[in-house]
Amino acid sequence: MGTVIDLFPTAGQEDLRAELARLRALLDELDAAEPEDMDSEEYEQWGEAHEELEDQIDDLLDLLDEDE
């Protein structure tokens, strides 16, 4: 999967904010589906997906800060 910067090299503020909202909604859905067993493979996969989404959100926030 490409980074947010790769996917949005020339995106404007409106596009970046729309993508940020989409990623935050995905993160909320993922949070709601957090596995109970923290020692399971399912939890490990969930954690990796969660971390990837958080990284993408952070990248977008950085891009938005640069545009201001």
DSSP file (Angstrom, degrees, kcal/mol; ACC not computed):
  #  RESIDUE AA STRUCTURE BP1 BP2  ACC     N-H-->O    O-->H-N    N-H-->O    O-->H-N    TCO  KAPPA ALPHA  PHI   PSI    X-CA   Y-CA   Z-CA
    1    1 A M              0   0    0      0, 0.0     2,-0.1     0, 0.0     0, 0.0   0.000 360.0 360.0 360.0 134.2    0.0    0.0    0.0
    2    2 A G        -     0   0    0      1,-0.1     2,-0.1     2,-0.1     0, 0.0  -0.326 360.0-103.0 -75.3 160.5    1.3    3.4   -0.9
    3    3 A T     >  -     0   0    0      1,-0.1     4,-1.9    -2,-0.1     5,-0.2  -0.365  30.7-108.7 -77.5 164.6    1.7    6.2    1.6
    4    4 A V  H  > S+     0   0    0      1,-0.2     4,-1.9     2,-0.2    -1,-0.1   0.877 120.6  56.6 -60.2 -38.5   -0.8    9.1    1.7
    5    5 A I  H  4 S+     0   0    0      1,-0.2    -1,-0.2     2,-0.2    -3,-0.0   0.894 107.3  48.7 -63.4 -39.4    1.9   11.4    0.2
    6    6 A D  H  4 S+     0   0    0      1,-0.2    -1,-0.2     2,-0.1    -2,-0.2   0.876 113.9  46.5 -65.3 -37.5    2.3    9.1   -2.8
    7    7 A L  H  < S+     0   0    0     -4,-1.9    -2,-0.2     1,-0.2    -1,-0.2   0.744 122.9  32.8 -78.1 -24.1   -1.5    8.9   -3.3
    8    8 A F    ><  +     0   0    0     -4,-1.9     3,-0.6    -5,-0.2    -1,-0.2  -0.395  65.7 147.1-130.6  55.7   -2.0   12.7   -3.0
    9    9 A P  T 3  S+     0   0    0      0, 0.0    -1,-0.1     0, 0.0    -2,-0.1   0.820  88.2  18.5 -65.7 -28.9    1.1   14.4   -4.3
   10   10 A T  T 3  S+     0   0    0     -3,-0.1    -2,-0.1     2,-0.0    -5,-0.0   0.122  90.8 139.6-127.0  20.7   -0.9   17.4   -5.6
   11   11 A A    <   -     0   0    0     -3,-0.6     2,-0.1     1,-0.1    -3,-0.1  -0.339  45.1-130.3 -68.5 146.9   -4.2   17.2   -3.7
   12   12 A G     >  -     0   0    0      1,-0.1     4,-2.5    -2,-0.0     5,-0.2  -0.352  31.3 -92.3 -88.7 174.7   -5.8   20.3   -2.4
   13   13 A Q  H  > S+     0   0    0      1,-0.2     4,-2.7     2,-0.2     5,-0.2   0.883 124.1  52.8 -54.1 -44.3   -7.0   21.0    1.2
   14   14 A E  H  > S+     0   0    0      1,-0.2     4,-2.0     2,-0.2    -1,-0.2   0.912 111.0  46.1 -63.1 -43.5  -10.5   19.9    0.4
   15   15 A D  H  > S+     0   0    0      2,-0.2     4,-2.3     1,-0.2    -1,-0.2   0.910 113.4  49.4 -64.5 -42.6   -9.4   16.5   -1.0
   16   16 A L  H  X S+     0   0    0     -4,-2.5     4,-2.4     1,-0.2    -2,-0.2   0.910 111.1  48.9 -64.7 -41.9   -7.0   16.0    1.9
   17   17 A R  H  X S+     0   0    0     -4,-2.7     4,-2.2     2,-0.2    -1,-0.2   0.870 110.4  51.5 -66.3 -36.4   -9.7   16.8    4.5
   18   18 A A  H  X S+     0   0    0     -4,-2.0     4,-2.0    -5,-0.2    -2,-0.2   0.916 111.9  46.2 -65.4 -42.7  -12.1   14.4    2.7
   19   19 A E  H  X S+     0   0    0     -4,-2.3     4,-2.7     2,-0.2    -2,-0.2   0.887 110.4  54.1 -67.2 -38.1   -9.6   11.6    2.8
   20   20 A L  H  X S+     0   0    0     -4,-2.4     4,-2.4     1,-0.2    -2,-0.2   0.918 108.8  48.5 -60.7 -43.9   -8.8   12.4    6.5
   21   21 A A  H  X S+     0   0    0     -4,-2.2     4,-2.0     2,-0.2    -1,-0.2   0.896 111.5  50.3 -63.0 -40.2  -12.5   12.0    7.3
   22   22 A R  H  X S+     0   0    0     -4,-2.0     4,-2.1     2,-0.2    -2,-0.2   0.923 111.9  46.7 -64.7 -44.2  -12.7    8.7    5.4
   23   23 A L  H  X S+     0   0    0     -4,-2.7     4,-2.4     1,-0.2    -2,-0.2   0.886 110.7  52.1 -66.9 -38.1   -9.7    7.4    7.2
   24   24 A R  H  X S+     0   0    0     -4,-2.4     4,-2.2     2,-0.2    -1,-0.2   0.875 108.8  51.0 -65.4 -36.1  -11.0    8.5   10.6
   25   25 A A  H  X S+     0   0    0     -4,-2.0     4,-2.2     2,-0.2    -2,-0.2   0.906 110.1  49.6 -65.9 -41.5  -14.3    6.7    9.9
   26   26 A L  H  X S+     0   0    0     -4,-2.1     4,-2.5     1,-0.2    -2,-0.2   0.899 109.8  51.4 -62.7 -40.0  -12.4    3.5    9.0
   27   27 A L  H  X S+     0   0    0     -4,-2.4     4,-2.7     2,-0.2    -2,-0.2   0.897 108.2  51.6 -64.6 -40.0  -10.4    3.9   12.2
   28   28 A D  H  X S+     0   0    0     -4,-2.2     4,-1.9     2,-0.2    -1,-0.2   0.910 111.0  48.1 -61.6 -42.3  -13.6    4.2   14.2
   29   29 A E  H  X S+     0   0    0     -4,-2.2     4,-0.9     2,-0.2    -2,-0.2   0.909 112.2  49.0 -63.9 -41.9  -15.0    1.0   12.5
   30   30 A L  H >< S+     0   0    0     -4,-2.5     3,-0.7     1,-0.2    -2,-0.2   0.908 108.7  53.0 -65.3 -41.6  -11.7   -0.8   13.3
   31   31 A D  H >< S+     0   0    0     -4,-2.7     3,-1.4     1,-0.2    -1,-0.2   0.888 106.4  53.5 -58.8 -39.6  -11.8    0.3   16.9
   32   32 A A  H 3< S+     0   0    0     -4,-1.9    -1,-0.2     1,-0.3    -2,-0.2   0.734 108.7  50.4 -68.3 -21.6  -15.4   -1.0   17.2
   33   33 A A  T << S+     0   0    0     -4,-0.9    -1,-0.3    -3,-0.7    -2,-0.2   0.152  76.2 146.2-102.6  18.5  -14.2   -4.4   16.0
   34   34 A E    <   -     0   0    0     -3,-1.4     9,-0.1     1,-0.1    -3,-0.1  -0.362  51.8-119.9 -59.8 124.7  -11.2   -4.7   18.3
   35   35 A P        -     0   0    0      0, 0.0    -1,-0.1     0, 0.0    -2,-0.0  -0.337  10.5-139.3 -64.6 147.3  -10.7   -8.4   19.2
   36   36 A E  S    S+     0   0    0      1,-0.1     2,-1.0     2,-0.0    -2,-0.1   0.867  85.1  76.4 -75.7 -37.4  -11.0   -9.3   22.9
   37   37 A D    >   -     0   0    0      1,-0.2     3,-1.6     2,-0.1     6,-0.4  -0.648  59.6-171.8 -83.4 101.7   -8.2  -11.8   23.0
   38   38 A M  T 3  S+     0   0    0     -2,-1.0    -1,-0.2     1,-0.3    -2,-0.0   0.627  83.5  57.6 -69.0 -12.3   -5.0   -9.7   23.0
   39   39 A D  T 3  S+     0   0    0      4,-0.1    -1,-0.3    -3,-0.0     2,-0.1   0.362  87.9 103.6 -97.2   4.7   -2.9  -12.8   22.6
   40   40 A S  S <> S-     0   0    0     -3,-1.6     4,-1.6     1,-0.1     5,-0.1  -0.438  78.5-123.9 -89.1 160.4   -4.6  -13.9   19.4
   41   41 A E  H  > S+     0   0    0      1,-0.2     4,-2.5     2,-0.2     5,-0.2   0.859 113.9  59.7 -64.3 -36.9   -3.3  -13.7   15.8
   42   42 A E  H  > S+     0   0    0      1,-0.2     4,-2.3     2,-0.2    -1,-0.2   0.899 104.6  48.7 -59.3 -41.6   -6.5  -11.8   15.0
   43   43 A Y  H  > S+     0   0    0     -6,-0.4     4,-2.9     2,-0.2    -1,-0.2   0.889 109.1  52.7 -66.7 -38.8   -5.6   -9.1   17.5
   44   44 A E  H  X S+     0   0    0     -4,-1.6     4,-2.0     2,-0.2    -2,-0.2   0.924 111.5  45.8 -62.8 -43.8   -2.1   -8.9   16.1
   45   45 A Q  H  X S+     0   0    0     -4,-2.5     4,-2.2     2,-0.2    -2,-0.2   0.895 112.5  51.4 -64.9 -40.1   -3.5   -8.4   12.6
   46   46 A W  H  X S+     0   0    0     -4,-2.3     4,-2.7    -5,-0.2    -2,-0.2   0.927 109.1  51.0 -60.6 -45.5   -6.0   -5.8   14.0
   47   47 A G  H  X S+     0   0    0     -4,-2.9     4,-2.5     1,-0.2    -2,-0.2   0.881 109.4  49.8 -61.9 -39.7   -3.1   -4.0   15.7
   48   48 A E  H  X S+     0   0    0     -4,-2.0     4,-2.2     2,-0.2    -1,-0.2   0.916 112.6  46.7 -65.7 -42.7   -1.1   -3.8   12.5
   49   49 A A  H  X S+     0   0    0     -4,-2.2     4,-2.2     2,-0.2    -2,-0.2   0.897 112.6  51.1 -64.9 -39.8   -4.1   -2.5   10.5
   50   50 A H  H  X S+     0   0    0     -4,-2.7     4,-2.4     1,-0.2    -2,-0.2   0.925 110.5  48.0 -62.7 -46.4   -4.8    0.0   13.3
   51   51 A E  H  X S+     0   0    0     -4,-2.5     4,-2.4     1,-0.2    -1,-0.2   0.894 110.0  52.7 -63.3 -40.3   -1.2    1.3   13.3
   52   52 A E  H  X S+     0   0    0     -4,-2.2     4,-2.2     2,-0.2    -1,-0.2   0.919 110.4  47.6 -62.4 -43.9   -1.2    1.6    9.5
   53   53 A L  H  X S+     0   0    0     -4,-2.2     4,-2.5     1,-0.2    -2,-0.2   0.917 111.1  50.8 -63.3 -42.9   -4.4    3.7    9.6
   54   54 A E  H  X S+     0   0    0     -4,-2.4     4,-2.5     1,-0.2    -1,-0.2   0.900 109.8  50.8 -61.3 -40.0   -3.0    5.9   12.3
   55   55 A D  H  X S+     0   0    0     -4,-2.4     4,-2.4     2,-0.2    -1,-0.2   0.909 110.3  49.0 -63.5 -42.4    0.2    6.4   10.3
   56   56 A Q  H  X S+     0   0    0     -4,-2.2     4,-2.3     2,-0.2    -2,-0.2   0.897 110.9  50.3 -64.8 -39.8   -1.8    7.4    7.2
   57   57 A I  H  X S+     0   0    0     -4,-2.5     4,-2.6     2,-0.2    -2,-0.2   0.923 110.4  49.9 -63.3 -44.0   -3.9    9.9    9.3
   58   58 A D  H  X S+     0   0    0     -4,-2.5     4,-2.2     1,-0.2    -2,-0.2   0.899 109.3  51.9 -61.2 -41.1   -0.7   11.4   10.7
   59   59 A D  H  X S+     0   0    0     -4,-2.4     4,-2.3     2,-0.2    -1,-0.2   0.918 110.7  47.9 -61.5 -43.3    0.7   11.7    7.2
   60   60 A L  H  X S+     0   0    0     -4,-2.3     4,-2.6     1,-0.2    -2,-0.2   0.915 109.8  51.8 -64.2 -42.8   -2.4   13.5    6.1
   61   61 A L  H  X S+     0   0    0     -4,-2.6     4,-2.2     1,-0.2    -1,-0.2   0.889 108.9  51.7 -61.0 -38.4   -2.3   15.8    9.1
   62   62 A D  H  X S+     0   0    0     -4,-2.2     4,-2.1     2,-0.2    -1,-0.2   0.922 109.8  49.2 -62.9 -44.0    1.3   16.7    8.2
   63   63 A L  H  X S+     0   0    0     -4,-2.3     4,-1.6     1,-0.2    -2,-0.2   0.906 110.5  50.2 -62.0 -41.0    0.3   17.5    4.6
   64   64 A L  H  X S+     0   0    0     -4,-2.6     4,-0.7     1,-0.2    -1,-0.2   0.886 109.6  50.9 -64.8 -38.5   -2.5   19.7    5.9
   65   65 A D  H >< S+     0   0    0     -4,-2.2     3,-0.7     1,-0.2    -1,-0.2   0.884 108.1  53.0 -65.4 -38.0   -0.1   21.5    8.2
   66   66 A E  H 3< S+     0   0    0     -4,-2.1    -1,-0.2     1,-0.2    -2,-0.2   0.840 105.9  54.2 -65.3 -33.5    2.3   22.1    5.3
   67   67 A D  H 3<        0   0    0     -4,-1.6    -1,-0.2     1,-0.2    -2,-0.2   0.657 360.0 360.0 -76.9 -15.5   -0.5   23.7    3.2
   68   68 A E    <<        0   0    0     -4,-0.7    -1,-0.2    -3,-0.7    -2,-0.1   0.482 360.0 360.0 -78.8 360.0   -1.4   26.2    5.9
